[in-house]
Amino acid sequence: MNPVMSQRIRNRVIDCLEIAADESKQDAFGPDGVVNLWEDWRGAALGPPPISSLTPDELAAVYAFDAMWVALAEGTSNPMPALAELRQIPLWQSFVAAARCALAELSQVGRLPEDRPVA
């Protein structure tokens, strides 16, 4: 994959993590939207092979978030319960915590340009 595409996907991963980590953004997307957004980007981000714009620590954090996403997707009904109900469930709380941890890790470098490769 070319570097610019990898950088763009990295930025979409950050978008997904920001939405999953923030209650007001969760409200805007709804529970299915939060979960489905990551489903849309996880294959591009995690590969194989995973995108090259993630450091090993960032990749580990994203894999941990993805593991919580899988647990949440398998452990809740489809369609998902309302957010008010979900926020009381330890599985959702762990999913949000994993999003916040991964976001903190990726925020150390932050977003990358989408129009040119970084050195």
MDTraj code that builds the backbone (N, CA, C; nanometers):
import mdtraj as md
import numpy as np

residues = "MET ASN PRO VAL MET SER GLN ARG ILE ARG ASN ARG VAL ILE ASP CYS LEU GLU ILE ALA ALA ASP GLU SER LYS GLN ASP ALA PHE GLY PRO ASP GLY VAL VAL ASN LEU TRP GLU ASP TRP ARG GLY ALA ALA LEU GLY PRO PRO PRO ILE SER SER LEU THR PRO ASP GLU LEU ALA ALA VAL TYR ALA PHE ASP ALA MET TRP VAL ALA LEU ALA GLU GLY THR SER ASN PRO MET PRO ALA LEU ALA GLU LEU ARG GLN ILE PRO LEU TRP GLN SER PHE VAL ALA ALA ALA ARG CYS ALA LEU ALA GLU LEU SER GLN VAL GLY ARG LEU PRO GLU ASP ARG PRO VAL ALA".split()
xyz = np.array([
    [0.0849, -0.1173, 0.0000],
    [0.0000, 0.0000, 0.0000],
    [0.0896, 0.1238, 0.0000],
    [0.0501, 0.2236, -0.0766],
    [0.1339, 0.3428, -0.0806],
    [0.1216, 0.4217, 0.0497],
    [0.2256, 0.4997, 0.0835],
    [0.2286, 0.5692, 0.2128],
    [0.1122, 0.6660, 0.2345],
    [0.0708, 0.7367, 0.1318],
    [-0.0381, 0.8331, 0.1488],
    [-0.1684, 0.7608, 0.1837],
    [-0.1936, 0.6486, 0.1182],
    [-0.3145, 0.5709, 0.1503],
    [-0.3083, 0.5223, 0.2953],
    [-0.1930, 0.4767, 0.3388],
    [-0.1757, 0.4325, 0.4766],
    [-0.2025, 0.5473, 0.5742],
    [-0.1550, 0.6653, 0.5411],
    [-0.1770, 0.7827, 0.6263],
    [-0.3249, 0.8184, 0.6327],
    [-0.3930, 0.8084, 0.5197],
    [-0.5371, 0.8367, 0.5176],
    [-0.6135, 0.7377, 0.6041],
    [-0.5773, 0.6111, 0.5943],
    [-0.6442, 0.5092, 0.6759],
    [-0.6151, 0.5338, 0.8237],
    [-0.4914, 0.5706, 0.8556],
    [-0.4575, 0.6044, 0.9949],
    [-0.5529, 0.7122, 1.0467],
    [-0.5760, 0.8147, 0.9654],
    [-0.6639, 0.9242, 1.0071],
    [-0.8074, 0.8771, 1.0258],
    [-0.8525, 0.7824, 0.9446],
    [-0.9871, 0.7276, 0.9627],
    [-0.9923, 0.6430, 1.0905],
    [-0.8837, 0.5732, 1.1234],
    [-0.8779, 0.4988, 1.2495],
    [-0.8947, 0.5965, 1.3654],
    [-0.8253, 0.7087, 1.3577],
    [-0.8392, 0.8105, 1.4629],
    [-0.9835, 0.8592, 1.4696],
    [-1.0460, 0.8814, 1.3544],
    [-1.1881, 0.9204, 1.3533],
    [-1.2727, 0.8182, 1.4286],
    [-1.2542, 0.6915, 1.3973],
    [-1.3322, 0.5848, 1.4615],
    [-1.3105, 0.5845, 1.6119],
    [-1.1860, 0.5999, 1.6537],
    [-1.1544, 0.5990, 1.7967],
    [-1.2136, 0.7206, 1.8671],
    [-1.2078, 0.8365, 1.8016],
    [-1.2671, 0.9565, 1.8613],
    [-1.4168, 0.9386, 1.8826],
    [-1.4830, 0.8800, 1.7875],
    [-1.6276, 0.8591, 1.7987],
    [-1.6593, 0.7576, 1.9081],
    [-1.5856, 0.6483, 1.9112],
    [-1.6104, 0.5453, 2.0127],
    [-1.5760, 0.5945, 2.1535],
    [-1.4831, 0.6880, 2.1653],
    [-1.4358, 0.7333, 2.2956],
    [-1.5175, 0.8470, 2.3553],
    [-1.6017, 0.9121, 2.2762],
    [-1.6679, 1.0351, 2.3191],
    [-1.8199, 1.0169, 2.3232],
    [-1.8790, 1.0399, 2.4396],
    [-2.0229, 1.0179, 2.4551],
    [-2.1064, 1.1049, 2.3618],
    [-2.0678, 1.2304, 2.3415],
    [-2.1486, 1.3163, 2.2542],
    [-2.1414, 1.2687, 2.1096],
    [-2.0255, 1.2163, 2.0686],
    [-2.0150, 1.1615, 1.9327],
    [-2.0903, 1.0294, 1.9221],
    [-2.0878, 0.9511, 2.0288],
    [-2.1681, 0.8286, 2.0309],
    [-2.3154, 0.8625, 2.0123],
    [-2.3603, 0.9684, 2.0808],
    [-2.5000, 1.0110, 2.0683],
    [-2.5332, 1.0467, 1.9240],
    [-2.4405, 1.1134, 1.8562],
    [-2.4646, 1.1554, 1.7182],
    [-2.4714, 1.0364, 1.6223],
    [-2.3879, 0.9344, 1.6456],
    [-2.3817, 0.8191, 1.5548],
    [-2.4755, 0.7068, 1.5956],
    [-2.5119, 0.6996, 1.7236],
    [-2.5908, 0.5882, 1.7730],
    [-2.5031, 0.4651, 1.7892],
    [-2.5486, 0.3693, 1.8687],
    [-2.4635, 0.2537, 1.8973],
    [-2.4278, 0.1714, 1.7733],
    [-2.5248, 0.1495, 1.6854],
    [-2.4943, 0.0724, 1.5645],
    [-2.3963, 0.1475, 1.4760],
    [-2.4102, 0.2786, 1.4679],
    [-2.3191, 0.3583, 1.3876],
    [-2.1770, 0.3537, 1.4389],
    [-2.1608, 0.3597, 1.5703],
    [-2.0272, 0.3523, 1.6311],
    [-1.9621, 0.2187, 1.5966],
    [-2.0357, 0.1118, 1.6152],
    [-1.9832, -0.0222, 1.5914],
    [-1.9598, -0.0464, 1.4423],
    [-2.0539, -0.0058, 1.3597],
    [-2.0409, -0.0297, 1.2156],
    [-1.9315, 0.0528, 1.1516],
    [-1.9025, 0.1710, 1.2047],
    [-1.7955, 0.2533, 1.1478],
    [-1.6616, 0.1812, 1.1588],
    [-1.6347, 0.1221, 1.2761],
    [-1.5092, 0.0477, 1.2889],
    [-1.5096, -0.0741, 1.1965],
    [-1.6223, -0.1388, 1.1822],
    [-1.6305, -0.2534, 1.0915],
    [-1.5914, -0.2121, 0.9495],
    [-1.6288, -0.0915, 0.9101],
    [-1.5956, -0.0416, 0.7762],
    [-1.4454, -0.0234, 0.7560],
    [-1.3715, 0.0097, 0.8608],
    [-1.2291, 0.0447, 0.8467],
    [-1.1319, -0.0583, 0.9023],
    [-1.1777, -0.1545, 0.9793],
    [-1.0848, -0.2447, 1.0479],
    [-1.0018, -0.3288, 0.9513],
    [-1.0609, -0.3761, 0.8437],
    [-0.9850, -0.4564, 0.7473],
    [-0.8743, -0.3771, 0.6810],
    [-0.9045, -0.2531, 0.6445],
    [-0.8030, -0.1676, 0.5820],
    [-0.6908, -0.1357, 0.6803],
    [-0.7262, -0.1166, 0.8072],
    [-0.6264, -0.0790, 0.9073],
    [-0.5411, -0.1969, 0.9528],
    [-0.6059, -0.3107, 0.9751],
    [-0.5364, -0.4233, 1.0371],
    [-0.4850, -0.5270, 0.9383],
    [-0.5297, -0.5147, 0.8124],
    [-0.4764, -0.6028, 0.7091],
    [-0.5310, -0.7431, 0.7164],
    [-0.4517, -0.8367, 0.6717],
    [-0.3062, -0.8290, 0.6629],
    [-0.2576, -0.7682, 0.5329],
    [-0.1443, -0.7034, 0.5303],
    [-0.0683, -0.6583, 0.6483],
    [-0.1309, -0.5324, 0.7053],
    [-0.1009, -0.5008, 0.8322],
    [-0.1529, -0.3769, 0.8905],
    [-0.0891, -0.2558, 0.8219],
    [-0.1562, -0.1427, 0.8322],
    [-0.1038, -0.0229, 0.7670],
    [0.0314, 0.0163, 0.8282],
    [0.1175, 0.0685, 0.7436],
    [0.2537, 0.1010, 0.7850],
    [0.2634, 0.2312, 0.8630],
    [0.1569, 0.3107, 0.8653],
    [0.1623, 0.4389, 0.9348],
    [0.1360, 0.4269, 1.0849],
    [0.1161, 0.3053, 1.1341],
    [0.1006, 0.2822, 1.2776],
    [0.2316, 0.2297, 1.3352],
    [0.2734, 0.2863, 1.4474],
    [0.3904, 0.2352, 1.5174],
    [0.3528, 0.1012, 1.5828],
    [0.4501, 0.0242, 1.6263],
    [0.4164, -0.1008, 1.6958],
    [0.3269, -0.0799, 1.8185],
    [0.3523, 0.0249, 1.8963],
    [0.2683, 0.0514, 2.0139],
    [0.1277, 0.0920, 1.9732],
    [0.1174, 0.1729, 1.8678],
    [-0.0141, 0.2121, 1.8182],
    [-0.0904, 0.0910, 1.7665],
    [-0.0210, 0.0069, 1.6931],
    [-0.0846, -0.1131, 1.6389],
    [-0.1353, -0.2031, 1.7512],
    [-0.0549, -0.2188, 1.8567],
    [-0.0980, -0.3000, 1.9710],
    [-0.2244, -0.2412, 2.0340],
    [-0.2297, -0.1092, 2.0460],
    [-0.3471, -0.0447, 2.1044],
    [-0.4699, -0.0617, 2.0149],
    [-0.4501, -0.0532, 1.8845],
    [-0.5621, -0.0710, 1.7914],
    [-0.6091, -0.2166, 1.7933],
    [-0.5154, -0.3111, 1.8008],
    [-0.5553, -0.4519, 1.8128],
    [-0.6347, -0.4752, 1.9417],
    [-0.5961, -0.4109, 2.0515],
    [-0.6700, -0.4254, 2.1772],
    [-0.8105, -0.3677, 2.1631],
    [-0.8224, -0.2529, 2.0967],
    [-0.9539, -0.1954, 2.0698],
    [-1.0360, -0.2895, 1.9825],
    [-0.9728, -0.3448, 1.8798],
    [-1.0436, -0.4355, 1.7902],
    [-1.0930, -0.5592, 1.8648],
    [-1.0134, -0.6099, 1.9560],
    [-1.0557, -0.7265, 2.0351],
    [-1.1801, -0.6931, 2.1177],
    [-1.1848, -0.5722, 2.1721],
    [-1.3039, -0.5313, 2.2473],
    [-1.4223, -0.5110, 2.1535],
    [-1.3951, -0.4630, 2.0329],
    [-1.5015, -0.4480, 1.9333],
    [-1.5621, -0.5842, 1.9005],
    [-1.4776, -0.6836, 1.8793],
    [-1.5253, -0.8187, 1.8494],
    [-1.6094, -0.8711, 1.9663],
    [-1.5589, -0.8549, 2.0882],
    [-1.6328, -0.9011, 2.2061],
    [-1.7682, -0.8314, 2.2161],
    [-1.7701, -0.7018, 2.1896],
    [-1.8954, -0.6264, 2.1949],
    [-1.9917, -0.6722, 2.0860],
    [-1.9415, -0.6882, 1.9652],
    [-2.0272, -0.7303, 1.8536],
    [-2.0865, -0.8687, 1.8790],
    [-2.0065, -0.9571, 1.9382],
    [-2.0543, -1.0922, 1.9662],
    [-2.1403, -1.0995, 2.0918],
    [-2.1234, -1.0028, 2.1814],
    [-2.1900, -1.0098, 2.3108],
    [-2.3147, -0.9251, 2.3245],
    [-2.3548, -0.8584, 2.2167],
    [-2.4753, -0.7763, 2.2231],
    [-2.5695, -0.8141, 2.1094],
    [-2.6939, -0.7721, 2.1238],
    [-2.7945, -0.8051, 2.0230],
    [-2.7772, -0.7169, 1.8991],
    [-2.8409, -0.7603, 1.7907],
    [-2.8424, -0.6836, 1.6665],
    [-2.9885, -0.6632, 1.6287],
    [-3.0412, -0.5420, 1.6280],
    [-2.9700, -0.4173, 1.6532],
    [-2.9325, -0.4031, 1.8006],
    [-2.8359, -0.3158, 1.8240],
    [-2.7848, -0.2970, 1.9590],
    [-2.8877, -0.2249, 2.0460],
    [-2.8780, -0.2449, 2.1767],
    [-2.9656, -0.1700, 2.2685],
    [-2.9375, -0.0195, 2.2592],
    [-3.0241, 0.0587, 2.3177],
    [-3.0049, 0.2037, 2.3220],
    [-2.8779, 0.2369, 2.4001],
    [-2.8194, 0.3513, 2.3689],
    [-2.6954, 0.3920, 2.4355],
    [-2.7102, 0.4012, 2.5869],
    [-2.8215, 0.4511, 2.6334],
    [-2.8417, 0.4618, 2.7785],
    [-2.8284, 0.3255, 2.8452],
    [-2.8807, 0.2240, 2.7811],
    [-2.8694, 0.0877, 2.8337],
    [-2.7273, 0.0345, 2.8165],
    [-2.6704, 0.0560, 2.6999],
    [-2.5350, 0.0069, 2.6736],
    [-2.4330, 0.0643, 2.7707],
    [-2.4474, 0.1898, 2.8020],
    [-2.3489, 0.2561, 2.8890],
    [-2.3451, 0.1962, 3.0292],
    [-2.4435, 0.1159, 3.0632],
    [-2.4459, 0.0484, 3.1928],
    [-2.3808, -0.0897, 3.1870],
    [-2.3503, -0.1355, 3.0662],
    [-2.2983, -0.2709, 3.0466],
    [-2.1451, -0.2686, 3.0506],
    [-2.0824, -0.3534, 3.1324],
    [-1.9361, -0.3549, 3.1402],
    [-1.8672, -0.3757, 3.0051],
    [-1.9265, -0.4522, 2.9163],
    [-1.8674, -0.4756, 2.7848],
    [-1.8558, -0.3450, 2.7060],
    [-1.9595, -0.2622, 2.7084],
    [-1.9546, -0.1316, 2.6415],
    [-1.8512, -0.0418, 2.7089],
    [-1.8496, -0.0434, 2.8404],
    [-1.7533, 0.0386, 2.9146],
    [-1.6102, -0.0014, 2.8793],
    [-1.5861, -0.1300, 2.8643],
    [-1.4522, -0.1776, 2.8256],
    [-1.4187, -0.1384, 2.6820],
    [-1.5178, -0.1426, 2.5945],
    [-1.5004, -0.0999, 2.4558],
    [-1.4607, 0.0475, 2.4498],
    [-1.5311, 0.1304, 2.5248],
    [-1.5014, 0.2740, 2.5278],
    [-1.3633, 0.2976, 2.5889],
    [-1.3315, 0.2262, 2.6944],
    [-1.1997, 0.2409, 2.7575],
    [-1.0880, 0.2024, 2.6607],
    [-1.1090, 0.0963, 2.5842],
    [-1.0082, 0.0546, 2.4854],
    [-0.9941, 0.1600, 2.3758],
    [-1.1051, 0.2211, 2.3360],
    [-1.0999, 0.3291, 2.2361],
    [-1.0194, 0.4462, 2.2908],
    [-1.0424, 0.4810, 2.4151],
    [-0.9702, 0.5936, 2.4760],
    [-0.8210, 0.5644, 2.4886],
    [-0.7872, 0.4422, 2.5239],
    [-0.6448, 0.4044, 2.5337],
    [-0.5779, 0.4104, 2.3968],
    [-0.6438, 0.3549, 2.2961],
    [-0.5869, 0.3564, 2.1612],
    [-0.5765, 0.4993, 2.1085],
    [-0.6776, 0.5798, 2.1355],
    [-0.6748, 0.7185, 2.0915],
    [-0.5606, 0.7939, 2.1582],
    [-0.5386, 0.7699, 2.2859],
    [-0.4269, 0.8347, 2.3556],
    [-0.2941, 0.7960, 2.2917],
    [-0.2809, 0.6701, 2.2555],
    [-0.1566, 0.6239, 2.1917],
    [-0.1385, 0.6896, 2.0549],
    [-0.2421, 0.6904, 1.9730],
    [-0.2304, 0.7492, 1.8396],
    [-0.2179, 0.9011, 1.8442],
    [-0.2674, 0.9622, 1.9490],
    [-0.2611, 1.1082, 1.9605],
    [-0.1193, 1.1586, 1.9853],
    [-0.0304, 1.0707, 2.0272],
    [0.1081, 1.1129, 2.0475],
    [0.1710, 1.1595, 1.9165],
    [0.1367, 1.0935, 1.8072],
    [0.1820, 1.1355, 1.6741],
    [0.0734, 1.2177, 1.6069],
    [-0.0509, 1.1773, 1.6246],
    [-0.1641, 1.2501, 1.5694],
    [-0.1941, 1.2149, 1.4245],
    [-0.2692, 1.3020, 1.3634],
    [-0.3079, 1.2834, 1.2232],
    [-0.1894, 1.3131, 1.1330],
    [-0.1889, 1.2462, 1.0188],
    [-0.0843, 1.2667, 0.9204],
    [-0.1443, 1.3309, 0.7958],
    [-0.0632, 1.3997, 0.7171],
    [-0.1159, 1.4618, 0.5954],
    [-0.1761, 1.3577, 0.5023],
    [-0.2777, 1.3972, 0.4304],
    [-0.3446, 1.3047, 0.3372],
    [-0.3117, 1.3352, 0.1923],
    [-0.2233, 1.4306, 0.1690],
    [-0.1906, 1.4697, 0.0328],
    [-0.0454, 1.4454, -0.0061],
    [0.0373, 1.4022, 0.0895],
    [0.1772, 1.3746, 0.0605],
    [0.2332, 1.2808, 0.1655],
    [0.3294, 1.1991, 0.1297],
    [0.3883, 1.1096, 0.2303],
    [0.4735, 1.1871, 0.3297],
    [0.4748, 1.1397, 0.4533],
    [0.5633, 1.1992, 0.5538],
    [0.6976, 1.1292, 0.5455],
    [0.7979, 1.2002, 0.5863],
    [0.9348, 1.1455, 0.5785],
    [0.9577, 1.0412, 0.6841],
])
top = md.Topology()
chain = top.add_chain()
for i, resn in enumerate(residues, 1):
    res = top.add_residue(resn, chain, resSeq=i)
    for name in ("N", "CA", "C"):
        top.add_atom(name, md.element.get_by_symbol(name[0]), res)
traj = md.Trajectory(xyz[None], top)
